[in-house]
Structure formats: structure tokens, C-alpha cells
Amino acid sequence: MLLLLNAISLPFIGPINLTGGILVVFFLCLLAVITFEFVNGFHDTANAVATVIYTKALKPMIAVPWSGAWNFLGVLLGGIAVAMGILKLIPLNELMVLPVQVGACMVMAVLLASIIWNLGTWYFGIPCSSSHTLIGSIIGATIGFTMFYHGAGVNWDKAKEIGLSLVLSPVIGFFAAWGLMYFLEHVVKAKSLFHIPSGENDRPPVWIRILLIFTCTWVSFSHGSNDGQKGVGLLMLILIAFLPASFAIDHTVPDNRIMAVLTSIEQPLQRTLQANSAKTEELNKLTALVATAKQDISIKNTDAAQTFKFRKEIQAINKQLKAFDTDKEMSIPEQDKTVFREASHGLGKVTDFAPIWVIATISISLGIGTMIGWKRIVVTIGEKIGNEHLNYAQGATAEIVAGATIQLSTMFGLPVSTTHVLSSGIAGSMVAKGGSKNLNGGTLKSIAMAWILTLPVTILLALGLFFLFHLFV
């Protein structure tokens, strides 16, 4: 049976030339990433519906499917910048030239460590960041990879950039929510906004209900566009690790389009070379690399080695084109900089991509996950962060701040924790209303402990799992 499976070809993926055992692991990894995104749905997305449920703007049976639908659209329409940011933590070029078994070890370590920690914190009703979980797992597995295979390890520059985003976003959420609540209370002064609903039939006025539904929708869409991309990145990691020749570059980009992009930069490069004699050696190397890439276009699909070579050429050219935009020592006319920017964008699509079926798979997993298992986290968000029930202003404030913070992070291609941004937003709104005494110290300690422990625990867990799996390679 397994021998027959070696020659199968799947829709969208294409032919899969893997040995029987590795093929089974490949399908297990696909199942695991879908499970991760499913868990992410009911773990993280519960944050989006907590406020709308606890302010009684919508009943759970309406709020949860509504949020799931907007999460689905968020992944579908949110782009892939965050997904590519996740992949840049990993030494993909080194991974692709090693045996498939090594990639399988890394993928399984990342996925299992992420799922174990996410499910554990969900079971205890602790809002925990799937972003922290995933980043920690990737770092741990990559450290394990580097211990066995010397060379490029964790991209620490990218890790610092992502880490800064994860650390600063809750702080921004807290103070932004505090400021917005202060504005609503002392400037807007709409008493109906500060009503605390009590009883089954105590529902908000129509205009407040519309506001709360809008903010829930915004956070749901934002969550999909940011957190959902992490699942896209994970699924692409699986495809690149197991089928590198098929997914190292986007084979759907026509050769003539790549050729046109490379040709478009040749004359601007010559002008740049003439105007910057001090950079002659560097620019000559780039010119030669462009010429080599043009020659390799026609043979890039002949075998895995040629595909990897072409990928590295395109990445090297793209890196230099991006550097032109910020290099103040070089004299480059603005019109040529524009050409370089457009060429960089075009070449980026060759190496940084995700097929539509990958995005759709993650969209569906996240959307369905939202509709199941949401209640544990909702109770914590709605009842246990503050010492009093959420009022309408607090619910709207926390979600406005969360939606804005997540959208900004997505624009810059940075992952952010929906859980921590929304939790800190609710905490900020509670402090603005009643001071620090209005916070539930026990819950905040649990969230803080999860926030502190997530990275070290997932790093060690993924590192240990990589070592364990590597014993069988």
C-alpha cells in the first residue's frame, strides 16, 4: 500500500515523490497544522467574541459563527507578509538541501510543541498567545537543527523584531485603552456607554449594539489577517520541508515575467555603476548575478539543485535592490529607485508566496475552530480580568484598541498577540474606570505567568522534541 502511495499526485500539491514512511509523516504534519489552526480558532478568537457576549450585544449562538466567518475572510484577504515573516526565522535554504527527514523533524517539533502548550493553557482557561507559542517553538526547533547541522541558525534580527512587536503591543493596548476610556468618560460623557448590563433582557441601545458588533467584527477580521497568517506560514514550512523542489519558488509565475523584471533593472544598474565608482566591485557582482539568473530561468525547473540555485540568486538580487532604497552613500536618481522598488516587489513574489489553496485551508480551519471550544477563554476575558462586569464602553474600547493594533502590525508584516492586546486593553479600561483596585490580581498573575513562561517552555519543548525525532532519522 505504501509503495503505491509513493507515486500519488494530489490536486493543488502535484506529484509527491516521498518514501512510504515519510509520506505518512507528511500527511500527519498536514493534519497537525490544520489542528494547530483549529485550536488557534477557539483559543485566540474567543477574545473577539468575549466583549460582545458579556455586554449582551449578541447571543453566543450568533456571535461565534459571525466571528468565525470574519476570521475566515481575514485570512483570505489579509495577504502573506506575516506568514513570510514567520518563515524568515528559519534557515530555509539550508533546510531545503538536507534530507527530507530533517525537515520532518523540525516541522513535527514545531507543530507538536505549539499544540501541546496551546491546549494546556486552553484547558485551564488561561488566555495565552498563539504567537508567542509558535515563535518559541520555531526558535527551539531551529536551535536543535543548528546543533546537528552547522551553518545559519535562528534569524535573530528577525526574532528581535518580532519579539519587540509581541512585547510592546500589550503595553500599547493597555495605555491606549486607558486613554480612550478617559476620553469617553470625561469628554463624550454618554452615560448609556457606562451601563453594566444585568439580567438576560438587559441589552444595549441600538447604536451601542451596532458599535459593539462592529468592533467584534473588526477584531475577528484583524485576528484572521494576522494570526491566520501564522498557519499559512506553518503550512508553507511543511511544503518547503517535504517538497522543496515544488515549493522553493512559485512555479506559477511565468518565465517571461521574471525575465522582464530582471531586464528592467539592467540599464538603471549601469547608470548606478557609472555614478558610483566606489561601489564598482559590488555593483559588478550584482550585474553578473542578474545575467546568471536570466540564463537560469529556462532550466530552473529541471531538478531540485537548479531550483535551489535560482531561488538563492533571486533572493540575493532582491536583497541588494532593497538596500538601494536606504543606502545614503550611493547616488541613485529617484526614477531608478522606483524601478528597483518595483523589481524588488516582482522578484519577491517568486520566493515569498502562498498558493490560494493554502490560504483557503487555513481560513476554513480557523473559522471552524472559532465555533468550537470558545467558552473557557470567553469566561476569563469577560468575568475574571476585572472585579466588575464589563460595561459597554469597556468592551468597545478594548476591541477598538485591539483591532487597530493588530491591523497596524499586519501592515508591517509583524505577528502580534490578539490575546495579550485585548486582555491588556480590558485591563486598561478597567483601571481607567476604577483604578488598579478594579483589576483581578489572580487572573492577571495567571496571564502574566503564561506570558513569561510561553517562550522558554515552548523553546525547550520544541528543542527536546527535535532531539527525540532526530534519533529516528
C-alpha positions in Angstrom: 0.0 0.0 0.0 2.8 2.5 1.0 4.6 1.7 -2.3 1.5 2.7 -4.2 1.3 5.9 -2.3 4.8 6.9 -3.4 3.6 7.8 -6.8 0.5 9.7 -5.9 -0.4 13.2 -7.2 -2.7 15.4 -5.2 -4.8 18.3 -6.5 -3.0 21.7 -6.0 0.1 20.0 -4.5 1.0 18.0 -7.5 3.2 14.8 -7.6 4.5 13.6 -4.3 7.7 11.6 -4.6 8.2 10.5 -1.0 9.0 7.2 0.5 6.2 5.3 2.4 7.2 6.3 6.0 8.0 9.9 5.1 4.8 10.2 3.2 2.8 9.2 6.3 4.7 11.8 8.3 3.9 14.4 5.6 0.2 13.7 5.9 0.5 13.8 9.8 2.1 17.2 9.5 -0.7 18.5 7.3 -3.2 17.2 9.8 -1.2 18.8 12.7 -1.1 22.3 11.1 -4.8 22.1 10.5 -5.2 21.1 14.1 -3.0 24.0 15.3 -5.1 26.5 13.4 -8.3 24.9 14.6 -7.0 25.2 18.2 -6.0 28.8 17.5 -9.6 29.4 16.4 -11.2 28.6 19.7 -8.2 29.6 21.8 -7.5 33.1 20.4 -10.7 34.1 18.6 -12.7 33.7 21.8 -11.1 37.1 22.7 -13.1 38.7 19.8 -16.5 37.5 21.0 -16.0 37.8 24.7 -16.9 41.5 24.9 -19.9 41.3 22.6 -21.3 38.4 24.6 -20.7 39.9 28.0 -22.2 43.2 27.0 -25.2 41.2 25.7 -24.9 42.8 22.2 -25.1 39.4 20.7 -26.0 36.0 21.9 -23.3 33.3 21.7 -25.1 31.3 19.1 -24.9 34.3 16.8 -21.6 35.9 17.9 -19.5 32.8 17.5 -20.4 31.9 13.9 -20.3 35.6 13.0 -16.7 35.9 14.3 -15.8 32.7 12.6 -16.9 34.0 9.2 -14.9 37.2 9.6 -11.9 35.3 10.7 -12.2 33.2 7.5 -12.3 36.4 5.4 -9.4 37.9 7.4 -7.1 35.0 6.4 -8.4 35.0 2.9 -7.8 38.8 2.3 -5.0 39.6 4.7 -2.0 38.9 2.5 1.0 36.9 3.4 3.5 39.4 4.9 3.2 38.0 8.4 3.4 34.4 7.1 6.7 35.2 5.3 8.0 36.9 8.4 7.5 33.7 10.3 9.4 31.7 7.7 12.3 34.2 7.8 13.1 33.0 11.3 14.2 29.6 9.9 17.3 28.8 7.7 15.1 27.6 4.9 17.9 27.5 2.3 20.0 25.2 4.4 17.0 23.0 5.3 16.0 22.5 1.7 19.3 20.9 0.7 19.2 18.3 3.5 17.3 15.0 3.5 13.6 15.3 3.8 13.7 13.5 7.2 15.5 16.5 8.8 12.7 18.9 7.6 10.2 16.4 9.0 11.9 16.5 12.4 11.7 20.3 12.5 8.1 20.6 11.4 6.9 17.9 13.8 8.8 19.6 16.7 7.3 23.0 16.0 3.7 21.7 15.5 3.6 19.4 18.5 5.2 21.9 20.9 2.7 24.6 19.7 -0.4 22.4 20.0 0.6 20.9 23.5 1.1 24.4 25.0 -2.0 25.9 23.4 -4.2 23.0 24.5 -2.7 23.1 28.0 -3.4 26.8 28.6 -6.8 26.5 27.0 -7.8 23.6 29.4 -7.0 25.9 32.3 -8.8 28.8 30.8 -5.7 31.0 30.6 -5.6 33.4 27.7 -2.2 32.6 26.1 -0.6 33.9 22.9 -0.5 31.5 20.0 2.0 33.9 18.5 4.4 33.5 21.4 3.8 29.8 21.3 4.6 29.5 17.6 7.7 31.8 17.8 9.1 29.9 20.8 8.5 26.5 19.1 10.2 27.7 15.9 13.2 29.1 17.8 13.6 25.8 19.8 13.4 23.6 16.8 15.8 25.8 14.8 18.3 25.7 17.7 18.1 21.9 17.7 18.6 22.0 13.9 21.7 24.2 14.2 23.2 21.9 16.9 23.2 19.0 14.4 23.7 20.9 11.1 26.2 23.8 11.5 25.5 26.9 9.5 22.8 29.5 9.6 20.6 29.2 12.6 17.8 31.3 14.0 17.5 34.7 12.3 18.0 36.6 15.5 17.5 40.0 13.8 14.0 38.9 12.7 13.4 37.3 16.1 14.2 40.6 17.8 11.9 42.5 15.5 9.1 40.1 16.2 9.9 39.9 19.9 9.7 43.7 20.1 6.3 43.6 18.5 5.0 41.0 20.9 6.3 42.8 23.9 5.2 46.4 23.0 1.7 45.6 21.7 0.2 44.7 25.1 1.8 47.9 26.6 0.3 50.0 23.8 -3.0 48.2 24.2 -3.2 49.0 27.9 -2.4 52.7 27.7 -4.4 53.3 24.5 -7.5 51.7 26.1 -6.9 53.7 29.3 -6.7 57.0 27.2 -9.8 56.1 25.1 -11.8 55.3 28.2 -10.7 58.6 29.8 -11.9 60.4 26.7 -15.2 58.7 26.6 -15.9 59.3 30.3 -14.7 62.9 30.5 -15.3 64.3 27.0 -18.1 62.3 25.4 -19.9 61.8 28.7 -22.6 59.5 27.3 -24.0 57.8 30.4 -25.5 54.9 28.4 -22.0 53.8 27.4 -21.1 53.1 31.0 -24.1 51.0 31.9 -23.3 47.5 33.2 -25.8 45.0 31.8 -27.6 42.8 34.3 -30.2 40.2 33.6 -30.9 38.3 30.5 -33.0 41.0 28.8 -30.8 44.0 29.7 -29.5 44.7 26.2 -27.7 47.8 25.0 -29.4 50.6 22.9 -29.3 50.0 19.2 -26.5 52.5 18.5 -24.3 50.9 21.1 -25.2 47.4 19.9 -24.1 48.4 16.4 -20.8 49.8 17.8 -20.1 46.6 19.7 -20.9 44.3 16.8 -18.7 46.5 14.6 -15.7 46.2 17.0 -16.2 42.5 17.3 -16.2 42.2 13.5 -13.1 44.3 13.3 -11.1 42.3 15.8 -12.3 39.0 14.2 -11.2 40.1 10.7 -7.9 41.5 12.2 -7.2 38.3 14.0 -7.7 36.3 10.8 -5.5 38.6 8.9 -2.6 38.3 11.4 -2.9 35.1 13.4 -4.3 33.2 10.5 -1.2 34.0 8.5 0.9 32.1 11.1 -1.0 29.0 10.0 -0.2 29.9 6.4 3.5 30.2 7.3 3.4 26.8 9.0 1.7 25.1 6.1 4.3 26.6 3.7 7.0 25.4 6.0 5.7 21.8 5.7 5.5 22.1 1.9 9.0 23.5 1.6 10.5 21.0 4.0 8.9 17.9 2.4 8.6 19.1 -1.3 11.3 21.8 -1.6 11.7 21.5 -5.4 8.0 22.1 -5.9 7.6 25.0 -3.4 11.1 26.6 -3.1 9.8 29.1 -5.8 6.4 29.9 -7.2 6.4 27.9 -10.4 3.1 29.6 -11.5 5.0 32.9 -12.1 5.6 32.9 -15.9 9.3 32.9 -17.1 8.7 35.8 -19.3 7.5 37.9 -16.4 10.6 37.1 -14.3 12.8 37.9 -17.4 11.0 41.2 -17.9 11.7 42.2 -14.2 15.4 41.2 -14.5 15.8 43.0 -17.8 14.1 46.2 -16.4 16.9 46.7 -13.9 19.9 46.3 -16.2 20.0 49.9 -17.6 19.4 51.5 -14.2 22.2 49.3 -12.8 24.6 50.6 -15.5 23.7 54.2 -14.6 24.2 53.4 -11.0 27.6 51.8 -11.7 28.7 54.9 -13.7 27.7 57.3 -10.9 29.2 55.3 -8.0 32.8 54.3 -8.8 33.4 53.5 -5.2 30.9 50.6 -5.4 32.2 49.2 -8.7 33.0 45.7 -7.3 29.7 45.3 -5.5 27.6 46.6 -8.5 29.6 44.4 -11.0 28.8 41.3 -8.9 25.1 42.3 -8.9 25.1 42.8 -12.6 26.8 39.4 -13.2 24.2 37.8 -10.8 21.3 39.3 -12.8 22.8 37.9 -16.0 23.2 34.5 -14.4 19.6 34.5 -13.2 18.4 35.3 -16.7 20.3 32.3 -18.0 18.9 30.0 -15.3 15.3 30.9 -15.9 14.9 28.3 -18.6 16.4 25.5 -16.6 15.2 26.3 -13.1 12.6 23.5 -13.2 14.9 20.8 -14.4 15.9 19.5 -10.9 15.9 20.3 -7.2 19.5 21.7 -7.2 18.8 24.1 -10.1 15.6 25.3 -8.3 17.5 26.0 -5.1 20.3 27.8 -7.1 17.7 30.0 -8.8 16.0 30.8 -5.5 19.2 31.9 -3.9 20.0 34.1 -7.0 16.6 35.8 -6.8 16.9 36.3 -3.1 20.4 37.9 -3.4 19.3 40.2 -6.1 16.2 41.2 -4.2 18.2 41.9 -1.0 20.5 44.3 -2.9 17.6 46.1 -4.6 16.0 46.7 -1.2 19.3 48.0 0.1 19.5 50.6 -2.7 16.4 52.2 -1.3 18.1 53.1 2.0 21.7 53.4 1.0 22.6 57.1 1.5 26.1 56.7 0.3 25.1 55.9 -3.3 23.8 58.3 -5.8 20.7 56.9 -7.5 18.1 59.0 -9.3 14.6 58.7 -7.9 13.3 57.3 -11.1 15.8 54.4 -10.9 15.0 53.8 -7.3 11.4 53.4 -8.4 12.4 50.8 -10.9 14.4 49.0 -8.2 11.4 49.0 -5.8 9.1 47.7 -8.5 11.6 45.0 -9.4 12.0 44.0 -5.8 8.3 43.7 -5.4 8.1 41.5 -8.5 11.0 39.2 -7.6 9.6 38.9 -4.0 6.6 37.1 -5.4 8.9 34.4 -6.9 10.2 33.3 -3.5 7.7 34.7 -1.0 4.3 33.2 -1.8 1.4 31.0 -0.6 -0.9 29.3 -3.0 -4.6 30.2 -2.7 -5.5 26.6 -1.6 -3.1 27.0 1.4 -4.8 30.2 2.4 -8.2 28.7 2.0 -7.3 25.6 4.1 -6.1 27.8 7.0 -9.2 30.1 6.6 -11.6 27.1 6.9 -9.7 25.6 9.9 -9.6 28.9 11.8 -13.2 29.7 11.0 -14.5 26.3 12.2 -12.2 26.4 15.3 -13.8 29.7 16.3 -17.1 28.0 16.6 -16.0 25.2 19.0 -14.4 25.3 22.4 -14.6 29.1 22.8 -16.3 29.3 26.2 -13.3 28.8 28.6 -11.4 31.8 27.3 -14.5 33.9 27.0 -15.3 33.4 30.7 -11.8 34.5 31.7 -11.9 37.6 29.4 -15.5 38.6 30.3 -15.5 37.9 34.1 -12.1 37.5 35.6 -9.8 40.3 34.4 -11.7 42.9 36.2 -13.6 42.8 39.5 -16.8 44.0 37.9 -18.8 43.1 34.9 -17.8 44.7 31.6 -19.7 47.9 30.7 -20.4 48.8 27.1 -17.6 51.4 26.9 -15.0 49.0 28.2 -16.0 46.3 25.7 -15.9 48.7 22.8 -12.7 50.4 23.9 -10.7 47.1 24.3 -11.8 45.9 20.9 -11.2 49.2 19.1 -7.6 49.3 20.5 -7.1 45.6 19.7 -8.3 45.9 16.2 -6.2 49.0 15.4 -3.0 47.4 17.0 -3.4 44.2 15.1 -4.1 45.9 11.8 -1.0 48.1 12.1 1.1 45.1 12.9 -0.2 43.2 9.9 0.7 46.2 7.7 4.3 45.9 8.8 4.3 42.1 8.4 4.7 41.5 12.2 2.9 38.9 14.3 1.1 40.2 17.3 -0.8 38.5 20.1 -4.6 39.1 19.9 -4.9 37.6 23.4 -2.5 39.9 25.1 -3.5 43.0 23.2 -7.2 42.5 24.1 -6.5 41.4 27.6 -4.3 44.4 28.3 -7.0 46.6 26.6 -9.6 45.4 29.0 -7.2 45.8 31.9 -6.5 49.4 30.8 -10.3 50.2 30.5 -10.8 48.7 34.0 -8.1 50.9 35.5 -9.4 54.0 33.8 -12.8 53.4 35.3 -11.9 52.3 38.9 -8.1 52.4 39.3 -5.9 49.4 40.0 -8.3 48.0 42.6 -10.7 47.3 39.8 -8.3 44.5 38.5 -8.5 40.9 39.5 -4.9 40.2 40.6 -5.2 36.4 40.5 -6.3 36.3 36.8 -3.6 38.9 35.8 -0.9 36.8 37.5 -2.0 33.7 35.6 -2.0 35.6 32.3 1.4 37.2 33.2 2.9 33.8 34.1 1.7 32.3 30.9 3.2 35.3 29.0 6.5 34.9 30.8 6.7 31.1 30.6 5.4 30.6 27.0 8.7 31.4 25.2 11.1 29.4 27.4 8.7 26.4 27.8 8.0 26.2 24.0 11.7 26.7 23.1 12.7 23.8 25.4 9.7 21.6 24.4 10.4 22.0 20.7 14.2 21.5 21.2 13.5 18.3 23.1 11.1 17.1 20.5 13.6 17.8 17.7 16.2 15.7 19.5 13.7 12.9 20.1 12.6 12.8 16.5 16.2 13.1 15.2 17.0 9.9 17.0 14.9 8.1 14.3 16.5 9.9 11.3 
